[in-house]
Amino acid sequence: MRAWAATWFTRDNAVLWIASDTVPEGLDLALPAGRRQPLPEPTSALPVTPAYLTGGSGGVVLDGIVRRSTAAVLFAEVLSRALFTDLRQKGGYSYTADCGYQPRDRDHATLTAFADALPQKQDAVVGGFIDVLARLRAGTIDQAELDSARAKTLKQYEGPDTGAAALPSYALNLLTGHPNITPDEHRAELDAVTVEDLREVAGELYDSALIQVPGRGVDWAGFTAAPQWSAPVTDPAGTVHRSRASDAVSLAVGPEAVTLVTPGGQITVRYDACAAMRVFPDGARHLIGFDAFVVEVEPTLYAKLTPVRMAVIDGAVPAAAVVPMPERDPDEIPQPAARRGGLKGRALGALRSLRPGRG
């Protein structure tokens, strides 16, 4: 912990902001000297974008990476209003439709758009959502849409707490190296944004997008299915442990990796590519790979997962990736469902695949 603090929590790598006229009494800012730490290089688990995955609670969620700009901020507002107008007010398909802008690093930001859907209206929401994005990509944006978004953004300068509200983003920009501009400079940038600028942001969003949709895929809209399984392993090395709930599911614990085998496909996490392994006192090990896939090794769900076999995993995963977890409530420890045979059998709770991550 001290080594971590000495590296990251230093005078040169920390920014403190206080929305007050005075510094709180007794506050000690005597941090040790250090250096500004660079942000980690971004990675992606997606081989191709735009990509899609299916599942979720019924709504549509889209993430994309765009360049940080005033145009992108206004685009998020335009997209939010367009989704709300088409899906809520006109179609009556969604109750909530929105879009948010969040800085990611010095040069890029994440746009996240969302629309909920009732089961009987899921197809309409998916179609309407993609239609809105396609319209904006085509540049079919009314000047009134841009003017409305611009006017709403300018209102932030009308309140008495404008300076205090800007402190968090100001501090973030100092740490990431993104330029901080004055209110007058920001107003000038807002005035300069054009409909064509918004169209360019829409293209960036689409090109980098990962969309989660309920039901069927959206290949028809130009999206490619995101990887749902690891590359096939013909014969996973190590000992094989059958699921206590299904003959069609097994877990292989080998010297180099753990592999979950199901009728639909396989998920493998190599020890040397393990981003984190959550270690539970009850014996469970949850391995998260750099490719964003997860294998949950639960002794209650698989036969003959003895301490000796678990020791193989513990001895192979890098110590820096080990994350000790608190004791779980007995109700939180998964138990096998009634055993079923055949290829249709599934071990409920045996697999929770962390879907491909954001860029």
Residue frames as qw, qx, qy, qz and C-alpha x, y, z in Angstrom:
[[0.000, 0.885, 0.465, 0.000, 0.00, 0.00, 0.00],
 [0.300, -0.797, 0.107, 0.513, 2.82, 2.39, 0.83],
 [0.400, -0.131, 0.607, 0.674, 4.52, 1.63, -2.50],
 [0.205, 0.629, 0.670, 0.338, 1.26, 2.31, -4.32],
 [0.131, -0.935, -0.270, 0.190, 0.76, 5.61, -2.50],
 [0.402, -0.607, 0.299, 0.617, 4.36, 6.66, -3.14],
 [0.358, 0.111, 0.674, 0.637, 3.81, 6.09, -6.86],
 [0.036, 0.584, 0.654, 0.479, 0.36, 7.53, -7.39],
 [0.286, -0.885, -0.366, -0.037, -0.62, 9.80, -4.51],
 [0.577, -0.192, -0.024, 0.794, 2.05, 12.45, -4.84],
 [0.020, 0.673, 0.108, -0.731, 2.21, 16.22, -5.27],
 [0.077, 0.377, -0.563, -0.732, 2.85, 15.80, -8.99],
 [0.189, -0.118, -0.896, -0.383, 0.09, 13.27, -9.60],
 [0.123, -0.576, -0.768, 0.250, -2.82, 14.62, -7.56],
 [0.046, -0.369, -0.160, -0.914, -5.19, 17.56, -7.86],
 [0.126, -0.462, -0.739, 0.474, -7.30, 18.84, -4.97],
 [0.087, -0.432, -0.292, -0.849, -10.30, 21.07, -5.56],
 [0.146, -0.404, -0.697, 0.574, -12.30, 22.79, -2.82],
 [0.062, -0.635, -0.464, -0.615, -15.55, 24.69, -3.39],
 [0.483, -0.746, -0.367, 0.274, -15.02, 27.08, -0.49],
 [0.110, 0.959, -0.108, 0.237, -13.58, 30.48, 0.35],
 [0.255, -0.743, 0.590, -0.185, -11.04, 28.96, 2.72],
 [0.552, 0.237, -0.799, 0.030, -9.01, 25.81, 3.14],
 [0.779, -0.515, -0.297, -0.199, -10.45, 23.56, 5.90],
 [0.284, -0.781, 0.480, -0.281, -8.61, 23.99, 9.20],
 [0.671, -0.387, 0.630, -0.053, -6.05, 21.28, 9.85],
 [0.881, 0.463, 0.087, -0.045, -5.87, 20.11, 6.24],
 [0.460, -0.596, 0.540, 0.377, -2.35, 18.80, 5.56],
 [0.753, 0.639, -0.013, -0.154, -1.26, 18.86, 1.91],
 [0.158, -0.727, 0.654, 0.139, 2.32, 17.72, 2.54],
 [0.963, 0.224, 0.131, -0.079, 2.33, 14.96, -0.07],
 [0.636, -0.384, 0.464, 0.483, 5.63, 13.39, -1.08],
 [0.236, 0.628, -0.425, -0.608, 7.30, 14.37, -4.34],
 [0.695, 0.165, 0.696, 0.071, 6.69, 12.20, -7.39],
 [0.015, -0.207, 0.551, 0.808, 5.92, 12.48, -11.07],
 [0.650, 0.280, 0.055, -0.705, 2.82, 12.70, -13.23],
 [0.468, -0.042, 0.878, 0.088, 1.83, 9.15, -14.15],
 [0.291, 0.147, -0.559, -0.763, 0.64, 8.51, -17.71],
 [0.783, 0.075, 0.247, -0.567, -2.75, 7.00, -18.28],
 [0.576, -0.090, 0.796, 0.162, -2.69, 3.32, -19.31],
 [0.161, 0.196, -0.636, -0.729, -2.88, 2.66, -23.01],
 [0.718, 0.148, 0.268, -0.625, -6.47, 1.81, -23.97],
 [0.058, -0.131, 0.952, 0.269, -7.19, -1.67, -25.29],
 [0.689, 0.107, -0.025, -0.716, -10.23, -3.38, -26.74],
 [0.495, -0.063, 0.864, -0.069, -11.57, -6.92, -26.67],
 [0.668, 0.596, 0.324, -0.306, -13.41, -6.29, -29.94],
 [0.565, -0.077, 0.565, 0.597, -11.66, -7.45, -33.13],
 [0.121, 0.368, 0.539, 0.748, -14.13, -5.51, -35.28],
 [0.090, 0.557, 0.493, -0.662, -16.37, -2.49, -34.70],
 [0.524, -0.313, 0.280, -0.741, -19.17, -1.57, -34.87],
 [0.287, 0.024, -0.956, 0.058, -20.13, -4.68, -32.93],
 [0.629, -0.360, -0.035, -0.688, -23.17, -6.03, -31.15],
 [0.135, 0.034, -0.959, 0.248, -24.07, -8.53, -28.48],
 [0.538, -0.411, -0.461, -0.573, -27.45, -9.82, -27.47],
 [0.515, -0.324, -0.707, 0.359, -28.95, -10.08, -24.00],
 [0.021, 0.153, -0.259, 0.953, -29.58, -7.76, -21.12],
 [0.160, 0.330, 0.725, -0.583, -32.79, -6.70, -19.44],
 [0.360, 0.668, 0.651, 0.017, -34.64, -5.68, -22.59],
 [0.104, 0.929, 0.011, -0.354, -33.25, -2.23, -23.34],
 [0.745, 0.535, 0.020, 0.398, -30.73, -1.06, -25.90],
 [0.430, -0.821, 0.159, 0.340, -27.33, 0.26, -24.78],
 [0.732, 0.574, 0.010, 0.366, -24.65, 1.66, -27.08],
 [0.489, -0.737, 0.171, 0.435, -21.10, 2.72, -26.19],
 [0.711, 0.580, 0.102, 0.385, -18.71, 4.44, -28.54],
 [0.543, -0.489, 0.031, 0.682, -15.43, 6.35, -28.42],
 [0.377, 0.847, 0.230, 0.297, -15.19, 9.83, -29.97],
 [0.457, 0.268, -0.201, 0.824, -12.69, 12.66, -29.92],
 [0.235, -0.634, -0.481, 0.557, -13.14, 15.05, -27.00],
 [0.141, 0.209, 0.299, 0.920, -14.69, 18.19, -28.40],
 [0.298, 0.234, 0.328, -0.865, -17.45, 20.71, -27.90],
 [0.550, 0.148, -0.497, -0.655, -19.12, 19.22, -30.97],
 [0.431, -0.062, -0.900, 0.029, -19.23, 15.81, -29.25],
 [0.029, 0.214, 0.657, -0.723, -20.82, 17.35, -26.16],
 [0.456, 0.271, -0.002, -0.848, -23.53, 18.94, -28.30],
 [0.507, 0.115, -0.746, -0.416, -23.98, 15.74, -30.28],
 [0.175, -0.128, -0.917, 0.335, -24.70, 13.80, -27.06],
 [0.258, 0.336, 0.434, -0.795, -27.50, 16.27, -26.32],
 [0.504, 0.297, -0.368, -0.723, -28.86, 16.08, -29.88],
 [0.414, 0.053, -0.896, -0.152, -28.82, 12.27, -29.82],
 [0.000, 0.195, 0.806, -0.560, -30.49, 12.22, -26.40],
 [0.395, 0.361, 0.209, -0.819, -33.33, 14.45, -27.60],
 [0.499, 0.266, -0.589, -0.577, -33.72, 12.56, -30.88],
 [0.281, -0.042, -0.956, 0.076, -34.03, 9.22, -29.09],
 [0.124, 0.301, 0.661, -0.675, -36.52, 10.66, -26.60],
 [0.435, 0.355, -0.078, -0.824, -38.60, 12.27, -29.36],
 [0.527, 0.217, -0.678, -0.465, -38.74, 9.21, -31.62],
 [0.402, -0.033, -0.909, 0.105, -38.93, 6.41, -29.05],
 [0.052, -0.315, -0.709, 0.629, -40.93, 8.07, -26.28],
 [0.273, 0.422, 0.188, -0.844, -43.01, 10.91, -27.69],
 [0.503, 0.328, -0.442, -0.666, -43.72, 9.66, -31.23],
 [0.520, 0.108, -0.823, -0.200, -43.52, 5.89, -30.97],
 [0.706, -0.456, 0.182, -0.510, -44.41, 5.30, -27.33],
 [0.859, 0.157, -0.482, 0.071, -41.89, 2.45, -27.32],
 [0.573, 0.055, -0.522, 0.630, -39.64, 3.60, -24.47],
 [0.388, -0.865, -0.311, 0.064, -40.05, 5.36, -21.16],
 [0.390, -0.798, 0.249, 0.385, -36.40, 6.37, -20.82],
 [0.769, 0.468, 0.150, 0.408, -34.10, 7.35, -23.68],
 [0.256, -0.940, 0.148, 0.169, -30.91, 9.28, -23.06],
 [0.794, 0.401, -0.149, 0.432, -27.27, 9.82, -24.02],
 [0.481, -0.852, 0.083, 0.186, -24.30, 10.88, -21.90],
 [0.568, 0.691, -0.300, 0.331, -20.81, 12.20, -22.58],
 [0.733, -0.660, 0.125, 0.110, -17.91, 11.19, -20.32],
 [0.260, 0.810, -0.526, 0.004, -14.23, 12.15, -20.84],
 [0.990, -0.069, -0.091, 0.077, -12.01, 9.06, -21.02],
 [0.726, -0.227, 0.066, 0.646, -8.51, 10.51, -21.40],
 [0.192, -0.458, 0.125, 0.859, -6.72, 13.52, -22.84],
 [0.117, 0.217, -0.528, -0.813, -8.11, 13.16, -26.36],
 [0.353, -0.192, -0.806, -0.435, -11.13, 10.87, -26.25],
 [0.451, -0.097, 0.442, -0.769, -14.52, 10.56, -24.58],
 [0.039, 0.190, 0.979, 0.069, -17.13, 7.83, -24.23],
 [0.487, -0.052, -0.107, -0.865, -20.67, 8.38, -25.46],
 [0.048, 0.140, 0.975, -0.164, -23.28, 6.08, -23.91],
 [0.477, -0.059, -0.218, -0.849, -26.82, 5.99, -25.28],
 [0.069, 0.107, 0.955, -0.269, -29.68, 4.01, -23.75],
 [0.549, -0.103, -0.188, -0.807, -33.35, 3.26, -24.36],
 [0.360, -0.037, 0.868, -0.342, -35.49, 0.88, -22.31],
 [0.491, 0.057, -0.583, -0.645, -38.15, -1.38, -23.81],
 [0.745, -0.080, 0.453, -0.483, -41.06, -3.53, -22.76],
 [0.508, -0.108, 0.831, 0.199, -40.84, -7.16, -23.99],
 [0.545, 0.583, 0.603, 0.021, -43.52, -6.65, -26.64],
 [0.301, 0.950, 0.032, -0.076, -41.81, -3.54, -28.02],
 [0.618, -0.517, 0.395, 0.441, -38.19, -4.64, -28.10],
 [0.600, 0.285, 0.520, 0.537, -37.97, -4.96, -31.89],
 [0.160, 0.904, 0.296, 0.263, -39.50, -1.51, -32.36],
 [0.384, -0.891, 0.146, 0.193, -37.03, 0.04, -29.92],
 [0.665, -0.244, 0.478, 0.520, -34.04, -1.62, -31.60],
 [0.473, 0.526, 0.503, 0.497, -35.18, -0.49, -35.03],
 [0.021, -0.966, -0.207, -0.153, -36.03, 3.02, -33.89],
 [0.547, -0.730, 0.218, 0.348, -32.75, 3.39, -32.00],
 [0.606, -0.079, 0.515, 0.601, -30.66, 2.40, -35.02],
 [0.324, 0.734, 0.462, 0.378, -32.78, 4.56, -37.33],
 [0.200, -0.974, -0.045, 0.092, -32.03, 7.62, -35.18],
 [0.557, -0.544, 0.410, 0.474, -28.30, 6.91, -35.28],
 [0.557, 0.273, 0.582, 0.526, -28.44, 6.34, -39.05],
 [0.165, 0.909, 0.336, 0.184, -30.25, 9.64, -39.57],
 [0.305, -0.912, 0.158, 0.223, -27.62, 11.56, -37.63],
 [0.629, -0.254, 0.533, 0.505, -24.80, 9.77, -39.47],
 [0.467, 0.534, 0.547, 0.446, -26.35, 10.81, -42.74],
 [0.213, -0.035, -0.021, 0.976, -26.28, 14.42, -41.59],
 [0.248, -0.571, -0.557, -0.550, -30.06, 14.74, -41.57],
 [0.371, -0.436, -0.531, 0.625, -29.99, 17.08, -38.60],
 [0.038, 0.885, 0.358, 0.296, -32.18, 20.14, -38.36],
 [0.276, 0.470, -0.267, 0.795, -30.47, 23.38, -37.49],
 [0.535, -0.603, 0.007, -0.592, -33.10, 23.73, -34.76],
 [0.925, -0.284, -0.236, 0.093, -31.81, 20.55, -33.10],
 [0.641, 0.172, -0.248, 0.706, -28.31, 21.98, -32.92],
 [0.054, -0.556, 0.082, -0.826, -29.55, 25.39, -31.75],
 [0.728, -0.558, -0.143, -0.371, -31.63, 23.81, -28.99],
 [0.890, -0.189, -0.232, 0.344, -28.67, 21.75, -27.72],
 [0.440, 0.352, -0.166, 0.809, -26.42, 24.79, -27.87],
 [0.308, -0.631, -0.008, -0.712, -28.89, 26.93, -25.89],
 [0.848, -0.487, -0.180, -0.108, -29.21, 24.27, -23.19],
 [0.804, -0.012, -0.213, 0.556, -25.43, 23.99, -22.85],
 [0.215, 0.501, -0.093, 0.833, -25.01, 27.76, -22.62],
 [0.541, -0.700, -0.188, -0.426, -27.40, 27.87, -19.67],
 [0.817, -0.275, -0.335, 0.379, -24.67, 26.38, -17.48],
 [0.416, 0.165, -0.154, 0.881, -23.10, 29.83, -17.37],
 [0.269, -0.616, -0.228, -0.704, -26.24, 31.50, -16.06],
 [0.734, -0.573, -0.365, -0.003, -26.17, 29.99, -12.57],
 [0.237, -0.908, 0.284, -0.198, -24.28, 31.41, -9.58],
 [0.737, -0.461, 0.490, 0.066, -22.26, 28.22, -9.05],
 [0.772, 0.614, -0.161, -0.049, -20.69, 27.97, -12.49],
 [0.180, 0.718, -0.640, 0.206, -17.15, 28.06, -11.15],
 [0.519, -0.338, 0.717, -0.320, -17.75, 25.43, -8.50],
 [0.887, 0.265, 0.283, -0.252, -19.52, 23.14, -10.97],
 [0.666, 0.680, -0.306, 0.013, -16.52, 23.29, -13.30],
 [0.296, -0.727, 0.607, -0.124, -13.98, 22.27, -10.66],
 [0.826, -0.116, 0.552, -0.007, -14.18, 18.47, -11.12],
 [0.790, 0.556, 0.192, 0.171, -13.68, 18.65, -14.88],
 [0.149, 0.921, -0.327, 0.152, -10.95, 21.27, -14.44],
 [0.524, -0.579, 0.621, -0.061, -9.08, 18.93, -12.09],
 [0.870, 0.172, 0.457, 0.063, -9.54, 15.98, -14.46],
 [0.601, 0.785, -0.015, 0.149, -8.14, 18.00, -17.35],
 [0.129, -0.852, 0.498, -0.099, -5.07, 18.95, -15.31],
 [0.680, -0.333, 0.653, -0.014, -4.37, 15.28, -14.62],
 [0.797, 0.340, 0.483, 0.126, -4.97, 14.08, -18.16],
 [0.370, -0.255, 0.376, 0.810, -3.28, 17.00, -19.90],
 [0.225, 0.646, 0.630, 0.368, -6.41, 18.15, -21.70],
 [0.165, 0.251, -0.031, 0.953, -6.53, 21.94, -22.19],
 [0.068, -0.653, -0.628, 0.418, -8.72, 23.95, -19.85],
 [0.174, 0.422, 0.345, 0.820, -10.47, 26.82, -21.59],
 [0.082, 0.129, 0.372, -0.916, -12.18, 29.92, -20.25],
 [0.376, 0.541, 0.668, -0.346, -15.97, 30.38, -20.32],
 [0.343, 0.735, -0.116, -0.574, -15.61, 32.87, -23.14],
 [0.087, 0.411, -0.822, -0.384, -13.53, 30.41, -25.16],
 [0.248, 0.197, 0.945, -0.084, -16.12, 27.71, -24.53],
 [0.409, 0.665, 0.378, -0.498, -18.94, 29.98, -25.71],
 [0.271, 0.657, -0.449, -0.542, -16.98, 30.73, -28.86],
 [0.043, -0.174, 0.962, 0.206, -16.50, 26.99, -29.50],
 [0.346, 0.424, 0.782, -0.300, -20.21, 26.38, -28.96],
 [0.386, 0.723, 0.073, -0.568, -21.09, 29.09, -31.45],
 [0.166, 0.574, -0.656, -0.462, -18.72, 27.60, -34.04],
 [0.384, 0.015, 0.923, 0.001, -20.21, 24.06, -34.05],
 [0.466, 0.250, -0.370, -0.764, -22.07, 23.21, -37.26],
 [0.901, 0.085, 0.171, -0.389, -24.44, 20.47, -38.35],
 [0.754, 0.483, -0.442, 0.047, -21.56, 18.96, -40.35],
 [0.012, 0.515, -0.731, 0.448, -19.50, 18.75, -37.14],
 [0.686, -0.140, 0.499, -0.510, -22.30, 16.73, -35.54],
 [0.906, 0.332, -0.134, -0.226, -22.43, 14.41, -38.53],
 [0.470, 0.547, -0.653, 0.231, -18.70, 13.69, -38.12],
 [0.301, -0.355, 0.714, -0.523, -19.21, 12.84, -34.44],
 [0.859, 0.086, 0.222, -0.454, -22.07, 10.51, -35.38],
 [0.796, 0.455, -0.399, -0.037, -19.72, 8.70, -37.76],
 [0.157, 0.501, -0.746, 0.410, -17.07, 8.32, -35.06],
 [0.585, -0.200, 0.543, -0.568, -19.65, 6.95, -32.65],
 [0.917, 0.231, 0.012, -0.325, -20.93, 4.39, -35.13],
 [0.637, 0.544, -0.540, 0.085, -17.48, 3.27, -36.26],
 [0.153, 0.380, -0.779, 0.475, -16.38, 2.48, -32.68],
 [0.634, -0.301, 0.133, -0.700, -19.72, 1.33, -31.30],
 [0.172, -0.042, -0.977, 0.119, -20.63, -1.68, -29.21],
 [0.542, -0.196, -0.046, -0.816, -24.38, -2.07, -28.95],
 [0.081, 0.055, 0.963, -0.251, -26.28, -4.49, -26.72],
 [0.526, -0.039, -0.278, -0.803, -29.71, -5.44, -27.99],
 [0.607, -0.030, 0.687, -0.399, -32.41, -7.81, -26.76],
 [0.820, 0.408, 0.315, -0.251, -33.45, -10.72, -28.95],
 [0.841, 0.416, 0.210, 0.274, -32.02, -11.01, -32.44],
 [0.552, -0.277, 0.183, 0.765, -28.74, -9.63, -33.76],
 [0.261, 0.881, 0.126, -0.374, -28.37, -6.46, -35.80],
 [0.561, -0.102, 0.555, 0.605, -26.13, -7.64, -38.63],
 [0.352, 0.699, 0.547, 0.297, -28.59, -5.96, -40.98],
 [0.062, -0.994, -0.082, 0.043, -27.48, -2.57, -39.63],
 [0.501, 0.724, -0.363, 0.305, -23.78, -3.17, -40.31],
 [0.449, -0.667, 0.517, -0.292, -22.85, -4.42, -36.83],
 [0.614, 0.277, -0.739, 0.018, -20.67, -7.53, -36.37],
 [0.828, -0.493, -0.232, -0.128, -21.36, -10.03, -33.60],
 [0.135, -0.766, 0.559, -0.286, -18.92, -9.52, -30.72],
 [0.455, 0.211, -0.859, 0.103, -16.99, -12.60, -29.59],
 [0.742, -0.454, 0.004, -0.493, -19.10, -14.68, -27.25],
 [0.963, -0.239, 0.085, 0.091, -16.58, -17.46, -26.77],
 [0.316, -0.702, 0.544, 0.333, -12.83, -17.92, -26.63],
 [0.481, 0.490, -0.646, -0.332, -10.91, -19.49, -29.49],
 [0.954, -0.121, -0.121, -0.248, -11.71, -23.22, -29.50],
 [0.169, -0.573, 0.794, -0.112, -9.41, -25.54, -27.55],
 [0.696, 0.124, -0.617, -0.346, -9.66, -29.00, -29.10],
 [0.802, -0.266, -0.518, 0.131, -8.48, -30.88, -26.04],
 [0.226, -0.853, 0.232, -0.410, -8.05, -28.64, -22.97],
 [0.548, 0.249, -0.705, 0.375, -5.05, -29.87, -20.99],
 [0.185, -0.321, 0.575, -0.730, -5.38, -30.81, -17.34],
 [0.068, 0.224, 0.939, -0.253, -8.00, -32.52, -15.24],
 [0.300, -0.301, -0.480, -0.768, -11.64, -32.38, -16.33],
 [0.080, 0.170, 0.740, -0.646, -14.34, -31.72, -13.76],
 [0.103, -0.446, -0.759, -0.464, -17.92, -32.46, -14.73],
 [0.308, -0.325, 0.075, -0.891, -20.69, -30.10, -13.81],
 [0.117, 0.114, 0.886, -0.433, -22.88, -31.33, -10.98],
 [0.467, 0.454, 0.359, -0.669, -25.91, -30.05, -12.92],
 [0.724, 0.601, -0.043, -0.336, -25.25, -31.10, -16.52],
 [0.846, -0.072, 0.424, 0.315, -23.35, -33.80, -18.37],
 [0.589, 0.682, 0.229, 0.368, -22.80, -31.32, -21.20],
 [0.005, -0.935, 0.193, -0.299, -20.79, -28.83, -19.13],
 [0.877, -0.241, -0.159, 0.384, -17.31, -29.32, -17.72],
 [0.095, -0.965, 0.243, -0.015, -14.34, -27.38, -16.38],
 [0.883, 0.203, -0.185, 0.380, -10.73, -28.18, -17.30],
 [0.365, -0.901, 0.222, 0.074, -8.00, -27.11, -14.89],
 [0.874, 0.351, -0.071, 0.328, -4.66, -27.24, -16.63],
 [0.661, -0.326, -0.058, 0.673, -1.09, -26.07, -16.06],
 [0.267, 0.065, 0.231, 0.933, -1.55, -23.02, -18.33],
 [0.321, -0.157, -0.184, -0.915, -5.26, -22.16, -18.23],
 [0.345, 0.264, 0.802, -0.410, -8.75, -22.96, -17.04],
 [0.224, 0.007, -0.604, -0.765, -11.38, -23.73, -19.67],
 [0.510, 0.244, 0.584, -0.583, -15.14, -23.89, -19.31],
 [0.061, 0.018, -0.835, -0.547, -16.71, -26.17, -21.92],
 [0.485, 0.341, 0.494, -0.637, -20.41, -25.79, -22.74],
 [0.600, 0.434, 0.658, 0.141, -22.63, -26.96, -25.63],
 [0.331, 0.926, 0.165, -0.080, -22.46, -23.47, -27.13],
 [0.512, 0.720, -0.295, 0.365, -18.70, -23.00, -26.95],
 [0.766, -0.250, -0.332, 0.490, -15.68, -22.65, -24.70],
 [0.077, -0.955, 0.115, -0.264, -14.28, -19.91, -22.51],
 [0.840, -0.032, -0.240, 0.486, -10.60, -19.99, -21.59],
 [0.154, -0.964, 0.174, -0.127, -8.59, -17.76, -19.29],
 [0.769, 0.284, -0.372, 0.436, -4.84, -18.24, -19.48],
 [0.619, -0.642, -0.240, 0.382, -2.97, -17.67, -16.24],
 [0.482, -0.178, 0.136, 0.847, -0.40, -15.46, -17.96],
 [0.037, -0.329, -0.367, -0.869, -3.23, -13.34, -19.41],
 [0.368, -0.641, -0.668, 0.089, -5.25, -13.09, -16.21],
 [0.034, 0.648, -0.025, 0.760, -6.09, -9.48, -15.35],
 [0.357, -0.414, 0.491, -0.678, -7.49, -10.40, -11.93],
 [0.538, -0.162, -0.825, -0.067, -8.43, -13.46, -9.92],
 [0.492, -0.519, 0.181, -0.676, -10.94, -12.97, -7.16],
 [0.424, 0.083, -0.869, 0.241, -10.17, -15.38, -4.30],
 [0.611, -0.504, -0.081, -0.605, -13.01, -16.27, -1.92],
 [0.292, -0.452, 0.746, -0.392, -12.55, -17.87, 1.52],
 [0.841, 0.060, 0.391, -0.369, -15.01, -20.65, 0.57],
 [0.646, -0.129, 0.672, 0.338, -12.59, -21.85, -2.13],
 [0.579, 0.725, 0.369, 0.051, -14.01, -20.21, -5.24],
 [0.368, -0.374, 0.331, 0.784, -11.75, -18.55, -7.79],
 [0.490, 0.794, 0.340, -0.119, -13.07, -16.14, -10.44],
 [0.525, -0.224, 0.393, 0.721, -10.54, -15.55, -13.22],
 [0.365, 0.867, 0.196, -0.275, -10.92, -12.49, -15.47],
 [0.723, 0.105, 0.353, 0.585, -8.87, -12.45, -18.66],
 [0.130, -0.423, 0.160, 0.882, -7.47, -9.47, -20.52],
 [0.070, -0.164, -0.705, -0.686, -9.88, -10.37, -23.31],
 [0.426, -0.164, 0.147, -0.877, -12.75, -9.59, -20.88],
 [0.755, -0.159, -0.556, -0.310, -13.92, -13.18, -20.49],
 [0.398, -0.494, 0.564, -0.530, -14.50, -14.73, -17.08],
 [0.680, -0.061, -0.726, -0.080, -14.32, -18.28, -15.79],
 [0.505, -0.551, 0.340, -0.570, -15.82, -18.80, -12.34],
 [0.519, 0.137, -0.834, 0.126, -14.28, -21.82, -10.65],
 [0.579, -0.411, 0.241, -0.662, -16.84, -22.82, -8.03],
 [0.047, 0.221, -0.964, 0.137, -16.09, -26.05, -6.12],
 [0.493, 0.205, 0.634, -0.559, -19.80, -26.42, -5.35],
 [0.667, 0.526, -0.012, -0.528, -20.64, -26.65, -9.06],
 [0.648, 0.513, -0.549, -0.126, -18.00, -29.10, -10.33],
 [0.960, -0.275, -0.040, -0.023, -17.00, -32.56, -9.22],
 [0.886, -0.131, -0.008, 0.444, -13.61, -33.29, -7.66],
 [0.253, 0.803, -0.140, 0.521, -12.35, -29.72, -7.49],
 [0.781, -0.451, -0.291, 0.318, -10.09, -30.65, -4.60],
 [0.281, -0.915, 0.138, 0.255, -7.70, -28.30, -2.79],
 [0.618, -0.241, 0.525, 0.533, -4.89, -29.93, -4.78],
 [0.432, 0.538, 0.539, 0.483, -6.51, -28.89, -8.07],
 [0.046, -0.977, -0.201, -0.055, -7.25, -25.40, -6.77],
 [0.536, -0.675, 0.255, 0.438, -3.61, -25.12, -5.74],
 [0.600, 0.209, 0.492, 0.594, -2.64, -25.54, -9.41],
 [0.153, 0.846, 0.342, 0.379, -4.57, -22.35, -10.19],
 [0.393, -0.914, -0.012, 0.101, -3.25, -20.46, -7.17],
 [0.668, -0.426, 0.345, 0.504, 0.33, -21.36, -8.01],
 [0.534, 0.290, 0.509, 0.609, 0.08, -20.28, -11.65],
 [0.082, 0.905, 0.326, 0.260, -1.78, -16.97, -11.51],
 [0.400, 0.405, -0.263, 0.779, 0.60, -14.01, -11.02],
 [0.332, -0.424, -0.614, 0.577, 0.52, -12.69, -7.46],
 [0.002, 0.151, 0.003, -0.989, -0.18, -9.16, -8.69],
 [0.382, -0.183, -0.558, -0.714, -3.48, -10.38, -10.18],
 [0.384, -0.345, -0.839, 0.175, -4.79, -11.94, -6.96],
 [0.267, -0.423, 0.040, -0.865, -7.65, -10.03, -5.31],
 [0.133, -0.167, -0.896, 0.390, -8.70, -11.39, -1.89],
 [0.386, -0.430, -0.382, -0.721, -12.47, -11.17, -1.41],
 [0.379, -0.286, 0.559, -0.680, -14.51, -11.09, 1.81],
 [0.169, 0.112, 0.971, -0.123, -16.43, -14.09, 3.02],
 [0.344, -0.168, -0.506, -0.773, -19.67, -14.63, 1.13],
 [0.625, -0.079, 0.402, -0.664, -23.06, -15.11, 2.67],
 [0.425, -0.013, 0.904, 0.044, -24.08, -18.79, 2.33],
 [0.555, 0.634, 0.473, -0.256, -26.94, -17.74, 0.07],
 [0.294, 0.837, -0.286, -0.363, -24.44, -16.13, -2.33],
 [0.248, -0.388, 0.856, 0.234, -22.51, -19.35, -2.88],
 [0.645, 0.232, -0.379, -0.621, -23.95, -20.97, -6.04],
 [0.566, -0.095, 0.794, -0.198, -25.47, -24.40, -5.78],
 [0.028, 0.058, -0.828, -0.557, -26.10, -26.80, -8.68],
 [0.663, 0.067, -0.023, -0.745, -29.60, -27.06, -10.10],
 [0.859, 0.009, 0.469, -0.205, -31.27, -30.43, -10.43],
 [0.288, -0.377, 0.741, 0.475, -29.01, -32.59, -12.58],
 [0.747, 0.542, 0.169, -0.346, -29.97, -33.02, -16.21],
 [0.624, -0.165, 0.619, 0.447, -28.26, -35.03, -18.93],
 [0.558, 0.625, 0.483, 0.255, -27.87, -34.57, -22.64],
 [0.437, 0.232, 0.151, 0.856, -26.64, -31.72, -24.75],
 [0.157, -0.736, -0.303, -0.585, -29.46, -29.47, -23.61],
 [0.642, -0.626, -0.349, 0.272, -28.37, -29.58, -19.99],
 [0.249, 0.715, -0.170, 0.631, -26.85, -26.45, -18.52],
 [0.529, -0.321, -0.531, 0.579, -25.16, -25.67, -15.24],
 [0.084, -0.898, -0.272, -0.334, -27.11, -22.68, -14.07],
 [0.397, -0.907, 0.137, 0.016, -24.80, -20.13, -12.56],
 [0.855, -0.172, 0.236, 0.430, -21.68, -21.90, -13.81],
 [0.495, 0.217, 0.295, 0.788, -20.91, -19.30, -16.42],
 [0.044, 0.922, 0.255, -0.290, -21.11, -15.56, -16.19],
 [0.650, 0.256, 0.255, 0.668, -19.31, -14.25, -19.23],
 [0.109, -0.729, -0.063, 0.673, -18.13, -10.68, -18.90],
 [0.636, 0.696, 0.319, 0.099, -19.02, -9.34, -22.30],
 [0.643, 0.284, 0.066, 0.708, -16.32, -7.76, -24.45],
 [0.320, -0.633, -0.269, 0.651, -15.08, -4.57, -22.91],
 [0.287, 0.943, 0.138, -0.102, -15.09, -0.98, -24.19],
 [0.698, 0.516, -0.085, 0.489, -12.27, 0.33, -26.21]]
